Amino acid sequence: MGQQSGKATIRDVARMAEVSVSSVSRYLADPGSVRAYAAYRIRDAIQQLGYEPNAFARGLRQGRGQTVGMVVPNLEFFCAKACRAVSDYFYERGYAVFVCSSDEDPAKEQFFIRQLQGQRVAGLIVSSCGLNPVFLEQQARQDIPLVLLDGDDPVPCDLVSVDYREAARRLTERLLRTDRPAQLHLLLGEQAAARTHLCEAGVRAALPAQGGLPVYPHYGCRREGRMPAAAQRIARDTANGRPGVVAFEPEFLEQTVIQLNRRDPALLGRVALTGMAMSNTCDKLGVRLACLVQDAAWAGVTAAQALDRRINENAKNDPPRTYRVPVRASWDE
């Protein structure tokens, strides 16, 4: 009676086939590399024992596994949909995708990237917190292909991202044109992040040359307590005119609506709110907002295709490419 499936080891196969472990290993990698009669015995032993080769371990021996690593700042909103798209893409091609969430912590981001590299994943997709540009530049020069998703750090690798400077300009120009706010509140990520700098540059490009409009940036809006504090300041400013708010993440947009409604359901009608959104943001919140909708699934599939190309098409040394995530304006619908 054959051994129960999954229990046999490569040593068991070698013992039954009366060959060396290295011969079994060679057979698993390339049956034609082993003499015909030895290959016959190995194949017969595998069938009798119900041996299931460990594809991950074999990949380590060959220097590359059938796995892809993905490091993201969270598992919500944009990142969740992008992760699913990446996972589905590589599943259809025989790869497993390992997803790690850094919680916007640069130290955790570095740790997960190093751990995944140590496992010899075939490639990495990283949606960075934006605080590791030097580290990411170093990783981009390693043997394992790297693709950056939803960022604009100056790193020499493929990039899949919204053009945040242009998005910020479009959002701000429309807000100024249609609502004429008394002041402008910007809900942003970490102050040192490249994406934050691009968003602020886009806002500045849209402001009138003569200036005069007070602008209040709120940095680190994913941190504990930052969104409630920003909402409190926005609510207070409704006493001095209609404040304009530009939220540069779908999460920030949703939290603004939730926080203002929590204080007073009438507040939302006294605020001019716009920002980046997902396709279901307005329906989920039950409101109509002027926003730019980004396609997370498109971004995930594009990042996966870019990485697949680097892994399997001998394109490792090709110049880095930038793929811009398309956005649609809800006010054009």
C-alpha positions in Angstrom: 0.0 0.0 0.0 1.3 3.4 -0.9 2.2 6.0 1.7 -0.5 8.6 2.5 -0.3 11.6 0.1 1.7 14.5 1.4 3.7 12.4 4.0 6.5 11.1 1.8 9.8 12.9 1.4 12.3 13.2 -1.4 14.5 10.8 0.7 11.7 8.2 0.7 11.5 8.4 -3.1 15.2 8.1 -3.5 15.3 5.1 -1.2 12.5 3.3 -3.0 13.9 4.1 -6.4 17.4 3.1 -5.3 18.9 6.4 -6.5 20.5 9.4 -4.8 18.5 12.3 -3.5 20.2 14.5 -6.1 19.0 12.2 -8.9 15.4 12.7 -7.7 15.9 16.4 -7.5 17.3 16.5 -11.0 14.4 14.4 -12.2 11.9 16.8 -10.6 13.5 19.8 -12.3 14.1 18.1 -15.7 13.1 14.4 -16.2 15.3 14.2 -19.3 18.4 14.9 -17.2 18.2 11.5 -15.6 18.9 8.2 -17.3 15.8 6.5 -18.7 15.7 3.5 -16.3 16.5 5.6 -13.3 13.7 8.1 -14.3 11.3 5.1 -14.6 12.1 4.0 -11.1 11.8 7.5 -9.7 8.5 8.1 -11.4 7.2 4.7 -10.1 8.3 5.5 -6.6 6.6 8.9 -6.7 3.3 7.3 -7.8 3.5 4.5 -5.1 4.4 6.9 -2.3 2.0 9.6 -3.4 4.9 12.0 -3.1 4.0 15.7 -3.7 7.0 17.8 -4.6 7.5 20.9 -2.5 7.4 23.6 -5.2 8.5 26.3 -2.8 11.6 24.4 -1.6 12.5 23.5 -5.2 12.2 27.1 -6.1 14.7 28.0 -3.4 17.2 25.4 -4.7 16.8 26.8 -8.2 17.2 30.3 -6.9 13.7 31.5 -7.5 10.3 30.2 -6.3 6.8 30.3 -7.8 5.9 33.0 -5.3 5.5 36.8 -5.4 5.8 39.1 -2.5 3.5 42.1 -2.0 4.0 44.8 0.7 1.2 47.4 1.2 0.5 50.0 3.9 -2.9 48.6 4.7 -5.5 46.0 3.6 -8.3 48.4 2.9 -9.7 50.6 0.2 -7.3 50.9 -2.8 -4.8 48.4 -1.5 -7.3 45.6 -0.9 -8.7 45.7 -4.4 -5.2 46.0 -5.9 -4.0 43.0 -3.8 -6.9 40.9 -5.1 -6.2 41.8 -8.7 -2.5 40.9 -8.3 -3.4 37.6 -6.5 -5.8 36.6 -9.3 -3.4 37.5 -12.0 -0.6 35.4 -10.6 -2.8 32.5 -9.5 -3.7 32.0 -13.1 0.0 31.7 -13.9 0.9 29.2 -11.1 2.3 31.7 -8.6 1.3 32.2 -4.9 1.2 35.8 -3.7 2.3 36.6 -0.1 0.8 39.9 1.1 2.2 41.8 4.1 0.7 45.0 5.6 3.2 47.5 7.0 0.6 49.7 8.7 2.4 52.8 7.3 5.5 51.9 9.4 8.7 52.3 7.5 10.6 49.8 9.8 7.9 47.2 9.2 8.0 47.9 5.5 11.8 47.3 5.4 11.4 44.1 7.5 8.8 42.5 5.3 10.7 43.3 2.1 13.9 41.8 3.5 12.0 38.7 4.7 10.4 38.2 1.3 13.8 38.6 -0.4 15.2 36.0 2.0 12.6 33.6 0.8 13.8 34.2 -2.8 10.4 35.3 -4.1 10.3 35.6 -7.9 9.5 39.3 -7.6 8.1 42.1 -5.3 5.3 44.6 -5.6 5.5 47.3 -3.0 3.0 50.1 -2.2 5.3 52.1 0.0 4.4 54.3 3.0 6.6 56.9 1.2 9.3 57.1 3.9 11.8 54.6 2.5 13.1 56.1 -0.7 16.8 55.3 -0.1 16.0 51.8 1.1 13.8 51.1 -1.9 16.4 52.5 -4.3 18.9 49.9 -2.9 16.3 47.1 -3.3 15.6 48.1 -6.9 19.2 47.3 -7.7 19.0 43.8 -6.3 18.5 40.6 -8.3 14.8 40.3 -7.4 12.6 42.4 -9.7 10.7 45.2 -7.9 7.6 47.2 -9.0 6.3 50.2 -7.1 2.5 50.6 -6.8 0.6 53.8 -6.0 3.6 56.0 -5.2 6.1 58.4 -6.8 9.3 57.8 -5.0 12.4 58.4 -7.2 13.3 54.7 -7.4 14.8 53.1 -10.6 12.1 50.5 -11.1 8.7 50.1 -12.8 6.1 52.4 -11.3 2.3 52.1 -11.4 0.6 55.1 -10.0 -1.9 58.0 -10.3 -0.3 61.3 -11.4 -0.9 62.9 -8.0 0.3 66.3 -9.0 -2.1 66.5 -11.9 -4.9 65.0 -9.8 -4.4 67.6 -7.1 -4.4 70.4 -9.6 -7.7 69.2 -11.2 -9.4 68.8 -7.8 -8.3 72.1 -6.6 -9.2 74.0 -9.7 -12.7 72.6 -9.8 -13.2 73.4 -6.1 -12.1 77.0 -6.5 -14.3 77.4 -9.7 -17.5 75.9 -8.4 -17.5 76.6 -4.6 -15.2 79.6 -4.0 -14.2 78.4 -0.5 -13.1 80.8 2.3 -10.1 78.6 3.2 -8.7 75.3 2.0 -8.0 72.2 4.1 -5.7 69.4 2.6 -6.0 65.9 4.0 -2.6 64.3 3.3 -0.3 61.3 4.1 3.0 61.7 5.8 4.7 65.1 5.3 8.0 63.6 4.1 6.4 61.3 1.5 7.0 62.0 -2.2 3.2 61.6 -2.8 2.5 64.4 -0.3 4.9 66.7 -2.0 3.3 66.1 -5.4 -0.2 66.7 -4.0 0.9 70.0 -2.5 2.7 71.0 -5.7 -0.6 70.3 -7.6 -2.6 72.5 -5.2 -0.1 75.3 -5.5 -0.3 75.1 -9.3 -4.1 75.6 -9.1 -4.1 78.5 -6.7 -4.6 82.0 -8.0 -1.3 83.8 -8.7 -2.2 86.5 -6.3 -2.7 84.1 -3.4 -4.7 85.2 -0.5 -6.6 81.9 0.2 -5.6 80.4 3.5 -4.4 76.8 3.1 -4.2 74.3 6.0 -2.4 71.0 5.4 -3.3 68.1 7.7 -0.4 65.6 7.6 -0.4 61.9 8.6 -4.2 61.5 8.4 -3.9 57.7 8.9 -2.4 58.2 12.3 -4.6 57.8 15.4 -6.6 60.9 16.2 -5.5 62.9 13.1 -8.8 62.7 11.2 -11.0 63.6 14.2 -8.7 66.6 14.8 -8.8 67.7 11.2 -12.6 67.3 11.2 -12.9 69.5 14.3 -10.9 72.2 12.7 -13.0 72.1 9.5 -16.2 72.2 11.5 -15.0 75.2 13.4 -14.1 77.0 10.2 -17.7 76.8 8.9 -18.3 79.8 11.2 -16.0 81.9 9.0 -17.3 80.9 5.6 -17.5 77.8 3.5 -14.3 75.7 4.0 -13.0 73.7 1.1 -11.6 70.2 1.8 -9.4 68.1 -0.6 -8.9 64.5 0.6 -6.0 62.8 -1.2 -7.0 59.2 -0.2 -10.4 57.4 -0.4 -10.0 56.6 3.3 -9.6 60.3 4.1 -12.7 61.2 2.1 -14.8 58.6 3.8 -13.6 59.6 7.2 -14.3 63.2 6.6 -17.9 62.5 5.8 -18.2 60.2 8.9 -16.5 62.6 11.3 -18.6 65.6 10.2 -21.8 63.7 10.3 -20.9 62.5 13.8 -20.6 66.0 15.0 -23.6 67.4 13.2 -25.4 66.0 10.1 -25.9 69.5 8.8 -22.1 70.2 8.7 -21.6 68.4 5.5 -23.8 70.8 3.6 -21.7 73.7 4.8 -18.4 72.2 3.5 -17.1 72.0 -0.1 -15.6 68.5 -0.2 -13.7 66.8 -2.9 -10.9 64.2 -3.3 -9.7 60.8 -4.5 -12.3 58.1 -4.3 -13.0 54.4 -5.2 -15.8 53.5 -7.5 -18.2 52.7 -4.7 -17.3 55.5 -2.3 -20.3 57.8 -2.9 -22.8 54.9 -2.9 -21.3 53.6 0.3 -21.6 57.0 2.0 -25.0 57.9 0.5 -23.7 61.2 -0.8 -22.9 62.9 -4.1 -19.4 64.3 -4.2 -17.2 65.8 -6.9 -14.2 63.4 -6.9 -11.6 61.7 -9.0 -12.2 57.9 -9.1 -9.1 55.7 -9.4 -9.3 52.1 -10.7 -7.5 49.9 -8.1 -8.1 46.7 -10.1 -6.5 48.3 -13.2 -3.5 49.3 -11.1 -3.1 45.9 -9.6 -3.3 44.0 -12.9 -0.9 46.5 -14.5 1.6 46.1 -11.6 1.3 42.3 -11.9 1.9 42.4 -15.7 4.9 44.7 -15.2 6.4 42.3 -12.7 5.6 39.2 -14.8 7.4 40.8 -17.7 10.5 41.4 -15.5 10.4 37.8 -14.2 9.7 35.9 -17.3 10.6 37.9 -20.4 14.3 38.5 -19.8 13.4 42.2 -19.3 15.4 42.7 -16.1 17.8 45.2 -17.6 15.2 47.2 -19.6 14.8 50.9 -18.6 12.2 51.4 -15.9 8.6 52.2 -17.1 5.9 54.4 -15.6 2.3 53.3 -15.9 -0.3 56.0 -15.0 -3.5 54.8 -13.3 -6.5 56.3 -15.2 -8.9 58.4 -13.1 -12.3 59.6 -14.1 -14.0 62.7 -12.8 -17.4 62.1 -11.2 -18.5 65.6 -12.2 -18.3 64.6 -15.9 -20.8 61.8 -15.4 
